[in-house]
């Protein structure tokens, strides 16, 4: 339903991003009951604010606290309830949230990704209010790219305030460990180059690839990134509009490549969370890690230095592509503390909050007017990529396809990690795409 609109939005965002380089189920909010009247600054005399997210790792928690600090400086009498649920990618948080929403007990605001996740899971059932008036009042339409806004819009109304944009196809490495083995990484890394290096590391007794898939989404993201690297952005986008099938030869080749990459992963992958895998890399327990740039927040939180302790390239084969994983928050329909929530969203959309949050989180601003001088080497590299590269949606994080396909992908990856059966993997995804309504 949203696929073609989202892919069109991503095409348009590439042009606009150039600026960066310089008690029952709730009913939809009635028209006119938007976030705040234009021209009025909502004030608060106290009370509470419940913020629901899955930001619990060291880097995530530090970045979230930065947002709380900016909010509390403006609204010191409001008690913030940090309702986090541990589990990378929201795998544990979303079921908890859905139970609360279905029971008519929503938090005031919660973390969400634009695209299918926002529009299909929360806007269509009427769980959230429009925040269009906030954009108008704060002048955000002039600084938030039009196509990013399109991914948060239904029937002309905006429903999310995005605080940061992650690059999902990162490939991180331990510079000192590679140097000890005579390996230097250039500006890009091909799939063949990775396998050559992986063999060299394996022969030296070094684990080439660190994975933490106690939450299977992390391995699904390894597949998603590999899929993009093998078939390229145009055909990758075709998977989500139905013009490319999951059983076509190049897609199967990507599955085979993914299976080969799994041969180089750490033996304890299933016992580790995504952030524990990043920590293992930092400690020299492995050389590479394929992960979105929320991993950068873990390096920062551990006191590691860009281009000294760690380095990065695009996931093998994906140079020239930027996989968008954007984070934002919504206004619950029936929010217990509505006025405080509106002010929370007002803060999130500000330049001040985004410049405080994103350097710690690893993401870049959703605004196009943030001061690049406040960001380090990695962020500036990511901003350049966002401005010039092909932009593609993530299925693992809810933007490219409906929730039922996202779950089917996780289930298929769980099986494939064990049996490496490419035909079964392809057939499972073909059936899931058809069931979700976008496959041939």
KOLVEX-496329 format. One record per residue (C-alpha): x, y, z; residue number from 1; residue in three letters. Coordinates in steps of 0.1 Angstrom, whole numbers, plus 5000, padded with zeros to 4 digits. Example, Ala and Ser with C-alpha at 12.3 -4.5 7.8 and 13.67 -1.06 7.14 Angstrom:
KOLVEX-496329
<<5123,4955,5078>,1,ALA>
<<5137,4989,5071>,2,SER>
***
This chain:
KOLVEX-496329
<<5000,5000,5000>,1,UNK>
<<5028,5024,5009>,2,UNK>
<<5056,5008,4989>,3,UNK>
<<5056,5029,4957>,4,UNK>
<<5050,5061,4977>,5,UNK>
<<5079,5053,5000>,6,UNK>
<<5103,5044,4972>,7,UNK>
<<5093,5076,4953>,8,UNK>
<<5100,5095,4985>,9,UNK>
<<5134,5080,4988>,10,UNK>
<<5142,5091,4952>,11,UNK>
<<5132,5126,4960>,12,UNK>
<<5151,5127,4993>,13,UNK>
<<5184,5121,4974>,14,UNK>
<<5179,5155,4957>,15,UNK>
<<5169,5173,4988>,16,UNK>
<<5196,5158,5009>,17,UNK>
<<5222,5178,4990>,18,UNK>
<<5215,5206,5015>,19,UNK>
<<5230,5184,5042>,20,UNK>
<<5264,5185,5026>,21,UNK>
<<5266,5223,5030>,22,UNK>
<<4907,5020,5268>,23,UNK>
<<4896,5002,5236>,24,UNK>
<<4914,5007,5204>,25,UNK>
<<4916,5045,5201>,26,UNK>
<<4898,5063,5173>,27,UNK>
<<4916,5087,5150>,28,UNK>
<<4920,5122,5165>,29,UNK>
<<4893,5145,5152>,30,UNK>
<<4903,5171,5127>,31,UNK>
<<4914,5203,5144>,32,UNK>
<<4928,5184,5175>,33,UNK>
<<4963,5184,5163>,34,UNK>
<<4994,5188,5184>,35,UNK>
<<4993,5225,5193>,36,UNK>
<<4976,5256,5179>,37,UNK>
<<4998,5274,5154>,38,UNK>
<<5015,5304,5170>,39,UNK>
<<5011,5292,5206>,40,UNK>
<<5039,5278,5227>,41,UNK>
<<5026,5251,5249>,42,UNK>
<<5037,5255,5285>,43,UNK>
<<5036,5231,5314>,44,UNK>
<<5035,5234,5352>,45,UNK>
<<5048,5199,5359>,46,UNK>
<<5033,5165,5357>,47,UNK>
<<5049,5135,5340>,48,UNK>
<<5060,5123,5306>,49,UNK>
<<5063,5086,5297>,50,UNK>
<<5088,5080,5268>,51,UNK>
<<5088,5044,5254>,52,UNK>
<<5118,5031,5235>,53,UNK>
<<5143,5003,5231>,54,UNK>
<<5174,5024,5236>,55,UNK>
<<5191,5006,5264>,56,UNK>
<<5227,4999,5252>,57,UNK>
<<5254,5022,5265>,58,UNK>
<<5256,5045,5235>,59,UNK>
<<5218,5045,5230>,60,UNK>
<<5212,5053,5266>,61,UNK>
<<5237,5081,5266>,62,UNK>
<<5220,5097,5235>,63,UNK>
<<5185,5093,5250>,64,UNK>
<<5197,5110,5281>,65,UNK>
<<5210,5139,5260>,66,UNK>
<<5174,5144,5248>,67,UNK>
<<5161,5142,5283>,68,UNK>
<<5186,5168,5294>,69,UNK>
<<5176,5193,5267>,70,UNK>
<<5139,5187,5276>,71,UNK>
<<5144,5190,5314>,72,UNK>
<<5163,5223,5309>,73,UNK>
<<5132,5237,5293>,74,UNK>
<<5106,5219,5314>,75,UNK>
<<5123,5212,5348>,76,UNK>
<<5091,5204,5367>,77,UNK>
<<5081,5175,5344>,78,UNK>
<<5090,5140,5357>,79,UNK>
<<5103,5119,5328>,80,UNK>
<<5094,5082,5329>,81,UNK>
<<5120,5063,5309>,82,UNK>
<<5100,5033,5298>,83,UNK>
<<5127,5014,5279>,84,UNK>
<<5124,4978,5269>,85,UNK>
<<5157,4960,5262>,86,UNK>
<<5161,4943,5228>,87,UNK>
<<5179,4956,5198>,88,UNK>
<<5158,4968,5169>,89,UNK>
<<5127,4969,5190>,90,UNK>
<<5122,4931,5188>,91,UNK>
<<5111,4929,5225>,92,UNK>
<<5096,4964,5228>,93,UNK>
<<5071,4963,5200>,94,UNK>
<<5050,4934,5214>,95,UNK>
<<5049,4952,5248>,96,UNK>
<<5038,4984,5230>,97,UNK>
<<5011,4966,5209>,98,UNK>
<<4996,4951,5241>,99,UNK>
<<4994,4984,5257>,100,UNK>
<<4979,5001,5227>,101,UNK>
<<4953,4974,5222>,102,UNK>
<<4944,4977,5259>,103,UNK>
<<4939,5014,5258>,104,UNK>
<<4970,5021,5279>,105,UNK>
<<4994,5040,5256>,106,UNK>
<<5026,5056,5267>,107,UNK>
<<5026,5094,5260>,108,UNK>
<<5051,5089,5231>,109,UNK>
<<5071,5060,5216>,110,UNK>
<<5100,5054,5193>,111,UNK>
<<5091,5046,5157>,112,UNK>
<<5105,5043,5122>,113,UNK>
<<5089,5061,5092>,114,UNK>
<<5073,5042,5064>,115,UNK>
<<5053,5010,5069>,116,UNK>
<<5059,5008,5106>,117,UNK>
<<5045,5043,5114>,118,UNK>
<<5018,5044,5088>,119,UNK>
<<5006,5008,5089>,120,UNK>
<<5010,4999,5125>,121,UNK>
<<5001,5031,5143>,122,UNK>
<<4984,5057,5120>,123,UNK>
<<4959,5034,5103>,124,UNK>
<<4946,5019,5136>,125,UNK>
<<4943,5055,5150>,126,UNK>
<<4969,5051,5177>,127,UNK>
<<4985,5084,5171>,128,UNK>
<<4976,5121,5165>,129,UNK>
<<4988,5142,5137>,130,UNK>
<<5016,5167,5144>,131,UNK>
<<5013,5188,5113>,132,UNK>
<<5007,5220,5132>,133,UNK>
<<5040,5215,5151>,134,UNK>
<<5058,5214,5117>,135,UNK>
<<5040,5246,5106>,136,UNK>
<<5045,5264,5139>,137,UNK>
<<5082,5255,5143>,138,UNK>
<<5091,5261,5106>,139,UNK>
<<5103,5225,5102>,140,UNK>
<<5090,5221,5067>,141,UNK>
<<5118,5244,5056>,142,UNK>
<<5146,5222,5072>,143,UNK>
<<5133,5186,5071>,144,UNK>
<<5136,5171,5035>,145,UNK>
<<5102,5168,5017>,146,UNK>
<<5107,5132,5009>,147,UNK>
<<5115,5123,5046>,148,UNK>
<<5083,5141,5055>,149,UNK>
<<5064,5121,5029>,150,UNK>
<<5074,5089,5047>,151,UNK>
<<5057,5102,5078>,152,UNK>
<<5026,5115,5060>,153,UNK>
<<4991,5101,5054>,154,UNK>
<<4962,5120,5038>,155,UNK>
<<4982,5153,5041>,156,UNK>
<<4989,5150,5078>,157,UNK>
<<5023,5144,5094>,158,UNK>
<<5025,5119,5123>,159,UNK>
<<5062,5117,5134>,160,UNK>
<<5090,5140,5146>,161,UNK>
<<5123,5124,5134>,162,UNK>
<<5153,5131,5156>,163,UNK>
<<5180,5113,5136>,164,UNK>
<<5188,5094,5104>,165,UNK>
<<5210,5062,5107>,166,UNK>
<<5230,5046,5079>,167,UNK>
<<5221,5009,5081>,168,UNK>
<<5248,4995,5058>,169,UNK>
<<5279,5001,5080>,170,UNK>
<<5309,4977,5082>,171,UNK>
<<5331,4984,5112>,172,UNK>
<<5365,4971,5119>,173,UNK>
<<5392,4970,5146>,174,UNK>
<<5421,4990,5130>,175,UNK>
<<5448,4978,5154>,176,UNK>
<<5438,4941,5150>,177,UNK>
<<5439,4944,5112>,178,UNK>
<<5472,4962,5113>,179,UNK>
<<5487,4935,5134>,180,UNK>
<<5478,4911,5106>,181,UNK>
<<5492,4933,5079>,182,UNK>
<<5458,4943,5066>,183,UNK>
<<5448,4979,5055>,184,UNK>
<<5413,4987,5044>,185,UNK>
<<5408,5013,5017>,186,UNK>
<<5379,5036,5011>,187,UNK>
<<5357,5008,4999>,188,UNK>
<<5355,4970,5003>,189,UNK>
<<5342,4946,4977>,190,UNK>
<<5327,4912,4985>,191,UNK>
<<5356,4894,4970>,192,UNK>
<<5381,4915,4990>,193,UNK>
<<5362,4907,5022>,194,UNK>
<<5364,4870,5016>,195,UNK>
<<5401,4872,5008>,196,UNK>
<<5408,4891,5040>,197,UNK>
<<5385,4867,5059>,198,UNK>
<<5406,4837,5048>,199,UNK>
<<5438,4855,5058>,200,UNK>
<<5424,4863,5092>,201,UNK>
<<5410,4828,5097>,202,UNK>
<<5444,4813,5088>,203,UNK>
<<5460,4835,5115>,204,UNK>
<<5435,4823,5141>,205,UNK>
<<5414,4855,5141>,206,UNK>
<<5376,4855,5139>,207,UNK>
<<5368,4876,5108>,208,UNK>
<<5332,4885,5115>,209,UNK>
<<5315,4894,5148>,210,UNK>
<<5277,4888,5149>,211,UNK>
<<5254,4891,5179>,212,UNK>
<<5221,4876,5169>,213,UNK>
<<5205,4866,5202>,214,UNK>
<<5180,4889,5185>,215,UNK>
<<5177,4874,5151>,216,UNK>
<<5172,4908,5135>,217,UNK>
<<5210,4914,5136>,218,UNK>
<<5216,4884,5113>,219,UNK>
<<5186,4895,5092>,220,UNK>
<<5204,4929,5088>,221,UNK>
<<5236,4911,5078>,222,UNK>
<<5215,4895,5050>,223,UNK>
<<5198,4927,5041>,224,UNK>
<<5231,4945,5037>,225,UNK>
<<5246,4916,5017>,226,UNK>
<<5215,4915,4995>,227,UNK>
<<5220,4952,4987>,228,UNK>
<<5257,4946,4980>,229,UNK>
<<5251,4918,4955>,230,UNK>
<<5221,4930,4935>,231,UNK>
<<5225,4968,4938>,232,UNK>
<<5201,4995,4949>,233,UNK>
<<5178,4996,4918>,234,UNK>
<<5170,4959,4920>,235,UNK>
<<5170,4960,4958>,236,UNK>
<<5142,4986,4956>,237,UNK>
<<5124,4964,4931>,238,UNK>
<<5119,4938,4957>,239,UNK>
<<5096,4961,4976>,240,UNK>
<<5075,4972,4947>,241,UNK>
<<5071,4937,4933>,242,UNK>
<<5091,4941,4902>,243,UNK>
<<5118,4918,4914>,244,UNK>
<<5112,4883,4929>,245,UNK>
<<5131,4867,4958>,246,UNK>
<<5138,4836,4938>,247,UNK>
<<5156,4854,4909>,248,UNK>
<<5192,4843,4902>,249,UNK>
<<5209,4874,4916>,250,UNK>
<<5188,4873,4947>,251,UNK>
<<5197,4837,4952>,252,UNK>
<<5234,4846,4947>,253,UNK>
<<5230,4871,4975>,254,UNK>
<<5217,4844,4997>,255,UNK>
<<5246,4822,4989>,256,UNK>
<<5270,4850,4997>,257,UNK>
<<5252,4856,5030>,258,UNK>
<<5257,4819,5037>,259,UNK>
<<5294,4822,5030>,260,UNK>
<<5297,4852,5053>,261,UNK>
<<5281,4832,5081>,262,UNK>
<<5309,4807,5078>,263,UNK>
<<5333,4834,5092>,264,UNK>
<<5312,4845,5121>,265,UNK>
<<5320,4839,5158>,266,UNK>
<<5309,4806,5174>,267,UNK>
<<5291,4824,5202>,268,UNK>
<<5270,4846,5179>,269,UNK>
<<5237,4833,5192>,270,UNK>
<<5246,4841,5228>,271,UNK>
<<5255,4878,5221>,272,UNK>
<<5233,4908,5216>,273,UNK>
<<5242,4932,5188>,274,UNK>
<<5260,4956,5212>,275,UNK>
<<5279,4927,5228>,276,UNK>
<<5292,4918,5193>,277,UNK>
<<5304,4954,5189>,278,UNK>
<<5321,4952,5223>,279,UNK>
<<5338,4919,5212>,280,UNK>
<<5352,4937,5181>,281,UNK>
<<5365,4965,5203>,282,UNK>
<<5382,4940,5226>,283,UNK>
<<5399,4923,5196>,284,UNK>
<<5378,4892,5196>,285,UNK>
<<5370,4896,5159>,286,UNK>
<<5378,4919,5131>,287,UNK>
<<5346,4931,5114>,288,UNK>
<<5310,4938,5123>,289,UNK>
<<5281,4946,5099>,290,UNK>
<<5257,4970,5117>,291,UNK>
<<5240,5003,5114>,292,UNK>
<<5258,5033,5127>,293,UNK>
<<5242,5030,5161>,294,UNK>
<<5273,5009,5166>,295,UNK>
<<5292,5042,5164>,296,UNK>
<<5275,5052,5197>,297,UNK>
<<5290,5021,5213>,298,UNK>
<<5325,5031,5202>,299,UNK>
<<5320,5067,5215>,300,UNK>
<<5306,5054,5248>,301,UNK>
<<5337,5032,5253>,302,UNK>
<<5360,5062,5246>,303,UNK>
<<5373,5048,5213>,304,UNK>
<<5386,5073,5187>,305,UNK>
<<5376,5075,5150>,306,UNK>
<<5402,5062,5126>,307,UNK>
<<5425,5052,5154>,308,UNK>
<<5408,5025,5174>,309,UNK>
<<5382,5017,5148>,310,UNK>
<<5374,5023,5111>,311,UNK>
<<5345,5019,5088>,312,UNK>
<<5335,5013,5052>,313,UNK>
<<5302,5005,5036>,314,UNK>
<<5291,4969,5039>,315,UNK>
<<5309,4949,5012>,316,UNK>
<<5295,4958,4978>,317,UNK>
<<5272,4986,4990>,318,UNK>
<<5295,5016,4984>,319,UNK>
<<5273,5042,4967>,320,UNK>
<<5241,5033,4987>,321,UNK>
<<5227,5046,5020>,322,UNK>
<<5202,5024,5038>,323,UNK>
<<5179,5047,5057>,324,UNK>
<<5170,5038,5093>,325,UNK>
<<5153,5069,5108>,326,UNK>
<<5143,5073,5144>,327,UNK>
<<5115,5095,5157>,328,UNK>
<<5086,5098,5182>,329,UNK>
<<5049,5102,5180>,330,UNK>
<<5020,5118,5200>,331,UNK>
<<4997,5091,5213>,332,UNK>
<<4960,5094,5207>,333,UNK>
<<4948,5097,5242>,334,UNK>
<<4982,5106,5257>,335,UNK>
<<4978,5108,5295>,336,UNK>
<<5002,5139,5295>,337,UNK>
<<4994,5154,5261>,338,UNK>
<<5008,5189,5267>,339,UNK>
<<5041,5175,5280>,340,UNK>
<<5043,5152,5250>,341,UNK>
<<5038,5180,5226>,342,UNK>
<<5066,5199,5242>,343,UNK>
<<5088,5167,5240>,344,UNK>
<<5082,5166,5203>,345,UNK>
<<5089,5203,5200>,346,UNK>
<<5123,5197,5217>,347,UNK>
<<5131,5167,5195>,348,UNK>
<<5126,5187,5163>,349,UNK>
<<5149,5215,5175>,350,UNK>
<<5184,5220,5162>,351,UNK>
<<5197,5221,5198>,352,UNK>
<<5184,5186,5206>,353,UNK>
<<5195,5170,5173>,354,UNK>
<<5230,5184,5177>,355,UNK>
<<5231,5170,5212>,356,UNK>
<<5217,5136,5203>,357,UNK>
<<5232,5125,5170>,358,UNK>
<<5269,5128,5178>,359,UNK>
<<5263,5103,5206>,360,UNK>
<<5239,5080,5187>,361,UNK>
<<5259,5077,5154>,362,UNK>
<<5231,5091,5133>,363,UNK>
<<5229,5124,5114>,364,UNK>
<<5203,5152,5119>,365,UNK>
<<5169,5149,5103>,366,UNK>
<<5173,5187,5099>,367,UNK>
<<5194,5200,5070>,368,UNK>
<<5208,5230,5090>,369,UNK>
<<5228,5213,5118>,370,UNK>
<<5264,5226,5122>,371,UNK>
<<5287,5200,5107>,372,UNK>
<<5316,5214,5128>,373,UNK>
<<5299,5198,5158>,374,UNK>
<<5303,5163,5143>,375,UNK>
<<5333,5142,5139>,376,UNK>
<<5349,5123,5109>,377,UNK>
<<5324,5095,5108>,378,UNK>
<<5293,5117,5109>,379,UNK>
<<5307,5140,5081>,380,UNK>
<<5314,5109,5060>,381,UNK>
<<5278,5097,5066>,382,UNK>
<<5264,5132,5057>,383,UNK>
<<5284,5131,5025>,384,UNK>
<<5270,5096,5017>,385,UNK>
<<5234,5108,5025>,386,UNK>
<<5239,5137,5001>,387,UNK>
<<5252,5118,4971>,388,UNK>
<<5244,5081,4973>,389,UNK>
<<5214,5060,4963>,390,UNK>
<<5189,5059,4992>,391,UNK>
<<5172,5027,5000>,392,UNK>
<<5147,5016,5027>,393,UNK>
<<5153,4990,5054>,394,UNK>
<<5129,4960,5058>,395,UNK>
<<5146,4949,5090>,396,UNK>
<<5137,4982,5107>,397,UNK>
<<5102,4985,5093>,398,UNK>
<<5103,5010,5064>,399,UNK>
<<5103,4988,5033>,400,UNK>
<<5076,4962,5039>,401,UNK>
<<5047,4954,5062>,402,UNK>
<<5052,4939,5097>,403,UNK>
<<5041,4904,5086>,404,UNK>
<<5069,4903,5060>,405,UNK>
<<5094,4916,5085>,406,UNK>
<<5085,4887,5108>,407,UNK>
<<5086,4862,5080>,408,UNK>
<<5121,4874,5071>,409,UNK>
<<5132,4869,5106>,410,UNK>
<<5117,4834,5107>,411,UNK>
<<5133,4825,5073>,412,UNK>
<<5167,4838,5085>,413,UNK>
<<5164,4818,5117>,414,UNK>
<<5161,4786,5096>,415,UNK>
<<5187,4796,5070>,416,UNK>
<<5214,4802,5097>,417,UNK>
<<5211,4765,5105>,418,UNK>
<<5205,4748,5072>,419,UNK>
<<5219,4772,5046>,420,UNK>
<<5192,4760,5021>,421,UNK>
<<5190,4787,4995>,422,UNK>
<<5160,4774,4976>,423,UNK>
<<5140,4771,5008>,424,UNK>
<<5150,4806,5019>,425,UNK>
<<5140,4820,4985>,426,UNK>
<<5107,4802,4984>,427,UNK>
<<5098,4813,5019>,428,UNK>
<<5104,4850,5010>,429,UNK>
<<5085,4847,4977>,430,UNK>
<<5055,4833,4997>,431,UNK>
<<5058,4860,5024>,432,UNK>
<<5059,4888,4998>,433,UNK>
<<5028,4874,4981>,434,UNK>
<<5011,4871,5014>,435,UNK>
<<5020,4907,5023>,436,UNK>
<<5006,4919,4990>,437,UNK>
<<5036,4932,4972>,438,UNK>
<<5052,4901,4957>,439,UNK>
<<5045,4886,4922>,440,UNK>
***
